[in-house]
Amino acid sequence: MVAAESSLGLAMPEDDNWVWDIDLAEEATERLTLWLRLPDVPEPTDVNITLLAGDGGDPTEQTLTIDVVQHPDLAEALSELEVLASQRRIYRKAYQRLKTAARALAKDQNLWTAHELVKTSELLIRISTVEAEQLRAAVAEALQQVSQELAEW
């Protein structure tokens, strides 16, 4: 299932559809920004969009296909980064930071974990490789989870 939120606030689900009612004057425009939480399954996900005019005109339909990529979890990212750090010096500081983040996470030190994840991301963003990009995505997901836990605290 895809969860959605927009710049106009939460939508009301109707069956399997999310509906936003927007009142527009003639010739007016409105920008709608959507944030989607996609499934964790690494496969393409279709998002169907139907626009209906209030004058009863024909609906306009569009399907967007979004490729969902599965990023490694923190333990997998640490393992991959360890291998990269043993092969290339440029990854060593990022590996040390991520290792520190993993230790802090194991001790439920979420604030310190978040700090170290940000520092890891700052180091990885300087490395222009596909591997670094994938690791940054894994670090970002871990940071999001830790941040949510901090927000609930």
Phi and psi restraints in degrees (value plus and minus 20) as a CYANA .aco file:
   2 VAL   PHI    -124.1   -84.1
   2 VAL   PSI     105.5   145.5
   3 ALA   PHI    -114.5   -74.5
   3 ALA   PSI     128.1   168.1
   4 ALA   PHI    -156.0  -116.0
   4 ALA   PSI     125.9   165.9
   5 GLU   PHI    -162.3  -122.3
   5 GLU   PSI     130.9   170.9
   6 SER   PHI    -151.5  -111.5
   6 SER   PSI     152.4   192.4
   7 SER   PHI     -86.8   -46.8
   7 SER   PSI     -35.4     4.6
   8 LEU   PHI    -117.6   -77.6
   8 LEU   PSI     -10.9    29.1
   9 GLY   PHI      82.0   122.0
   9 GLY   PSI    -198.1  -158.1
  10 LEU   PHI     -89.8   -49.8
  10 LEU   PSI     126.1   166.1
  11 ALA   PHI    -113.6   -73.6
  11 ALA   PSI     142.0   182.0
  12 MET   PHI    -118.4   -78.4
  12 MET   PSI     100.9   140.9
  13 PRO   PHI     -93.0   -53.0
  13 PRO   PSI     115.4   155.4
  14 GLU   PHI    -143.2  -103.2
  14 GLU   PSI      87.7   127.7
  15 ASP   PHI      38.5    78.5
  15 ASP   PSI    -139.9   -99.9
  16 ASP   PHI    -120.3   -80.3
  16 ASP   PSI      -3.9    36.1
  17 ASN   PHI    -133.8   -93.8
  17 ASN   PSI     126.2   166.2
  18 TRP   PHI    -127.0   -87.0
  18 TRP   PSI     109.4   149.4
  19 VAL   PHI    -142.3  -102.3
  19 VAL   PSI     109.5   149.5
  20 TRP   PHI    -134.8   -94.8
  20 TRP   PSI     102.0   142.0
  21 ASP   PHI    -114.2   -74.2
  21 ASP   PSI     101.0   141.0
  22 ILE   PHI    -144.4  -104.4
  22 ILE   PSI     100.0   140.0
  23 ASP   PHI    -108.1   -68.1
  23 ASP   PSI     100.1   140.1
  24 LEU   PHI    -143.5  -103.5
  24 LEU   PSI     117.1   157.1
  25 ALA   PHI     -94.0   -54.0
  25 ALA   PSI     140.8   180.8
  26 GLU   PHI     -77.5   -37.5
  26 GLU   PSI     114.5   154.5
  27 GLU   PHI      52.8    92.8
  27 GLU   PSI     -19.2    20.8
  28 ALA   PHI    -100.7   -60.7
  28 ALA   PSI     138.3   178.3
  29 THR   PHI    -148.4  -108.4
  29 THR   PSI     137.1   177.1
  30 GLU   PHI    -164.3  -124.3
  30 GLU   PSI     116.3   156.3
  31 ARG   PHI    -119.3   -79.3
  31 ARG   PSI     110.5   150.5
  32 LEU   PHI    -139.6   -99.6
  32 LEU   PSI      94.6   134.6
  33 THR   PHI    -121.4   -81.4
  33 THR   PSI     107.6   147.6
  34 LEU   PHI    -131.3   -91.3
  34 LEU   PSI     119.1   159.1
  35 TRP   PHI    -133.3   -93.3
  35 TRP   PSI     105.5   145.5
  36 LEU   PHI    -133.1   -93.1
  36 LEU   PSI     115.4   155.4
  37 ARG   PHI    -119.1   -79.1
  37 ARG   PSI      88.1   128.1
  38 LEU   PHI    -104.2   -64.2
  38 LEU   PSI     139.8   179.8
  39 PRO   PHI     -83.2   -43.2
  39 PRO   PSI     137.6   177.6
  40 ASP   PHI     -98.3   -58.3
  40 ASP   PSI     -25.2    14.8
  41 VAL   PHI     -95.5   -55.5
  41 VAL   PSI     105.2   145.2
  42 PRO   PHI     -99.5   -59.5
  42 PRO   PSI      55.4    95.4
  43 GLU   PHI    -171.2  -131.2
  43 GLU   PSI     141.2   181.2
  44 PRO   PHI     -80.9   -40.9
  44 PRO   PSI     121.7   161.7
  45 THR   PHI    -143.2  -103.2
  45 THR   PSI     110.1   150.1
  46 ASP   PHI    -112.8   -72.8
  46 ASP   PSI     116.4   156.4
  47 VAL   PHI    -138.5   -98.5
  47 VAL   PSI      95.6   135.6
  48 ASN   PHI    -116.8   -76.8
  48 ASN   PSI     111.9   151.9
  49 ILE   PHI    -140.7  -100.7
  49 ILE   PSI     109.9   149.9
  50 THR   PHI    -146.6  -106.6
  50 THR   PSI     105.4   145.4
  51 LEU   PHI    -126.6   -86.6
  51 LEU   PSI     107.4   147.4
  52 LEU   PHI    -137.6   -97.6
  52 LEU   PSI     109.6   149.6
  53 ALA   PHI    -105.4   -65.4
  53 ALA   PSI     126.3   166.3
  54 GLY   PHI     -86.8   -46.8
  54 GLY   PSI     -36.1     3.9
  55 ASP   PHI    -104.2   -64.2
  55 ASP   PSI     -13.6    26.4
  56 GLY   PHI      62.5   102.5
  56 GLY   PSI      -5.7    34.3
  57 GLY   PHI     -88.3   -48.3
  57 GLY   PSI     154.9   194.9
  58 ASP   PHI     -87.0   -47.0
  58 ASP   PSI     121.0   161.0
  59 PRO   PHI     -90.3   -50.3
  59 PRO   PSI     128.5   168.5
  60 THR   PHI    -123.6   -83.6
  60 THR   PSI     106.5   146.5
  61 GLU   PHI    -139.6   -99.6
  61 GLU   PSI     125.3   165.3
  62 GLN   PHI    -167.7  -127.7
  62 GLN   PSI     121.2   161.2
  63 THR   PHI    -137.0   -97.0
  63 THR   PSI     106.3   146.3
  64 LEU   PHI    -126.6   -86.6
  64 LEU   PSI     110.2   150.2
  65 THR   PHI    -124.2   -84.2
  65 THR   PSI     102.6   142.6
  66 ILE   PHI    -131.7   -91.7
  66 ILE   PSI     103.6   143.6
  67 ASP   PHI    -100.0   -60.0
  67 ASP   PSI      97.5   137.5
  68 VAL   PHI    -110.9   -70.9
  68 VAL   PSI     103.1   143.1
  69 VAL   PHI    -126.7   -86.7
  69 VAL   PSI     112.2   152.2
  70 GLN   PHI    -110.6   -70.6
  70 GLN   PSI     102.9   142.9
  71 HIS   PHI    -115.3   -75.3
  71 HIS   PSI     133.8   173.8
  72 PRO   PHI     -85.4   -45.4
  72 PRO   PSI     130.6   170.6
  73 ASP   PHI     -96.2   -56.2
  73 ASP   PSI     158.3   198.3
  74 LEU   PHI     -80.8   -40.8
  74 LEU   PSI     -60.9   -20.9
  75 ALA   PHI     -85.3   -45.3
  75 ALA   PSI     -62.2   -22.2
  76 GLU   PHI     -85.5   -45.5
  76 GLU   PSI     -60.6   -20.6
  77 ALA   PHI     -82.9   -42.9
  77 ALA   PSI     -61.1   -21.1
  78 LEU   PHI     -83.4   -43.4
  78 LEU   PSI     -62.6   -22.6
  79 SER   PHI     -83.4   -43.4
  79 SER   PSI     -64.5   -24.5
  80 GLU   PHI     -84.7   -44.7
  80 GLU   PSI     -60.5   -20.5
  81 LEU   PHI     -88.4   -48.4
  81 LEU   PSI     -53.0   -13.0
  82 GLU   PHI     -81.7   -41.7
  82 GLU   PSI     -64.6   -24.6
  83 VAL   PHI     -82.8   -42.8
  83 VAL   PSI     -66.8   -26.8
  84 LEU   PHI     -82.3   -42.3
  84 LEU   PSI     -60.1   -20.1
  85 ALA   PHI     -85.0   -45.0
  85 ALA   PSI     -51.5   -11.5
  86 SER   PHI     -94.1   -54.1
  86 SER   PSI     -41.3    -1.3
  87 GLN   PHI    -117.9   -77.9
  87 GLN   PSI     -53.1   -13.1
  88 ARG   PHI    -156.4  -116.4
  88 ARG   PSI     105.8   145.8
  89 ARG   PHI     -78.5   -38.5
  89 ARG   PSI     -52.1   -12.1
  90 ILE   PHI     -80.0   -40.0
  90 ILE   PSI     -42.1    -2.1
  91 TYR   PHI    -112.0   -72.0
  91 TYR   PSI     -27.7    12.3
  92 ARG   PHI     -84.0   -44.0
  92 ARG   PSI     -65.3   -25.3
  93 LYS   PHI     -85.5   -45.5
  93 LYS   PSI     -59.5   -19.5
  94 ALA   PHI     -83.3   -43.3
  94 ALA   PSI     -59.6   -19.6
  95 TYR   PHI     -83.1   -43.1
  95 TYR   PSI     -63.9   -23.9
  96 GLN   PHI     -82.4   -42.4
  96 GLN   PSI     -61.8   -21.8
  97 ARG   PHI     -84.9   -44.9
  97 ARG   PSI     -63.3   -23.3
  98 LEU   PHI     -87.4   -47.4
  98 LEU   PSI     -56.0   -16.0
  99 LYS   PHI     -83.7   -43.7
  99 LYS   PSI     -60.4   -20.4
 100 THR   PHI     -84.9   -44.9
 100 THR   PSI     -60.3   -20.3
 101 ALA   PHI     -82.1   -42.1
 101 ALA   PSI     -62.8   -22.8
 102 ALA   PHI     -83.9   -43.9
 102 ALA   PSI     -59.6   -19.6
 103 ARG   PHI     -85.1   -45.1
 103 ARG   PSI     -63.2   -23.2
 104 ALA   PHI     -83.5   -43.5
 104 ALA   PSI     -59.6   -19.6
 105 LEU   PHI     -83.4   -43.4
 105 LEU   PSI     -60.5   -20.5
 106 ALA   PHI     -83.3   -43.3
 106 ALA   PSI     -45.9    -5.9
 107 LYS   PHI    -116.3   -76.3
 107 LYS   PSI      -9.8    30.2
 108 ASP   PHI      38.2    78.2
 108 ASP   PSI      12.9    52.9
 109 GLN   PHI    -116.0   -76.0
 109 GLN   PSI      54.8    94.8
 110 ASN   PHI     -84.6   -44.6
 110 ASN   PSI     -56.2   -16.2
 111 LEU   PHI     -84.9   -44.9
 111 LEU   PSI     -64.2   -24.2
 112 TRP   PHI     -87.9   -47.9
 112 TRP   PSI     -57.4   -17.4
 113 THR   PHI     -79.7   -39.7
 113 THR   PSI     -67.5   -27.5
 114 ALA   PHI     -80.2   -40.2
 114 ALA   PSI     -63.2   -23.2
 115 HIS   PHI     -77.7   -37.7
 115 HIS   PSI     -68.6   -28.6
 116 GLU   PHI     -88.6   -48.6
 116 GLU   PSI     -53.8   -13.8
 117 LEU   PHI     -86.4   -46.4
 117 LEU   PSI     -59.8   -19.8
 118 VAL   PHI     -83.1   -43.1
 118 VAL   PSI     -64.9   -24.9
 119 LYS   PHI     -82.7   -42.7
 119 LYS   PSI     -59.2   -19.2
 120 THR   PHI     -82.1   -42.1
 120 THR   PSI     -65.3   -25.3
 121 SER   PHI     -81.9   -41.9
 121 SER   PSI     -61.7   -21.7
 122 GLU   PHI     -80.2   -40.2
 122 GLU   PSI     -57.2   -17.2
 123 LEU   PHI     -92.3   -52.3
 123 LEU   PSI     -61.3   -21.3
 124 LEU   PHI     -89.6   -49.6
 124 LEU   PSI     -49.7    -9.7
 125 ILE   PHI     -87.5   -47.5
 125 ILE   PSI     -41.0    -1.0
 126 ARG   PHI     -99.8   -59.8
 126 ARG   PSI     -30.6     9.4
 127 ILE   PHI    -122.0   -82.0
 127 ILE   PSI     100.2   140.2
 128 SER   PHI    -116.4   -76.4
 128 SER   PSI      49.0    89.0
 129 THR   PHI    -153.9  -113.9
 129 THR   PSI     139.6   179.6
 130 VAL   PHI     -82.3   -42.3
 130 VAL   PSI     -59.8   -19.8
 131 GLU   PHI     -81.2   -41.2
 131 GLU   PSI     -64.3   -24.3
 132 ALA   PHI     -83.8   -43.8
 132 ALA   PSI     -58.4   -18.4
 133 GLU   PHI     -83.3   -43.3
 133 GLU   PSI     -63.8   -23.8
 134 GLN   PHI     -86.0   -46.0
 134 GLN   PSI     -58.7   -18.7
 135 LEU   PHI     -87.4   -47.4
 135 LEU   PSI     -58.8   -18.8
 136 ARG   PHI     -80.5   -40.5
 136 ARG   PSI     -58.6   -18.6
 137 ALA   PHI     -84.3   -44.3
 137 ALA   PSI     -61.3   -21.3
 138 ALA   PHI     -85.1   -45.1
 138 ALA   PSI     -61.5   -21.5
 139 VAL   PHI     -84.7   -44.7
 139 VAL   PSI     -60.0   -20.0
 140 ALA   PHI     -82.5   -42.5
 140 ALA   PSI     -62.0   -22.0
 141 GLU   PHI     -84.5   -44.5
 141 GLU   PSI     -62.2   -22.2
 142 ALA   PHI     -83.9   -43.9
 142 ALA   PSI     -60.7   -20.7
 143 LEU   PHI     -84.1   -44.1
 143 LEU   PSI     -59.2   -19.2
 144 GLN   PHI     -82.4   -42.4
 144 GLN   PSI     -63.6   -23.6
 145 GLN   PHI     -84.4   -44.4
 145 GLN   PSI     -64.1   -24.1
 146 VAL   PHI     -85.8   -45.8
 146 VAL   PSI     -59.5   -19.5
 147 SER   PHI     -83.3   -43.3
 147 SER   PSI     -58.8   -18.8
 148 GLN   PHI     -84.2   -44.2
 148 GLN   PSI     -59.9   -19.9
 149 GLU   PHI     -85.8   -45.8
 149 GLU   PSI     -58.6   -18.6
 150 LEU   PHI     -84.7   -44.7
 150 LEU   PSI     -59.7   -19.7
 151 ALA   PHI     -84.0   -44.0
 151 ALA   PSI     -54.0   -14.0
 152 GLU   PHI     -98.0   -58.0
 152 GLU   PSI     -38.9     1.1
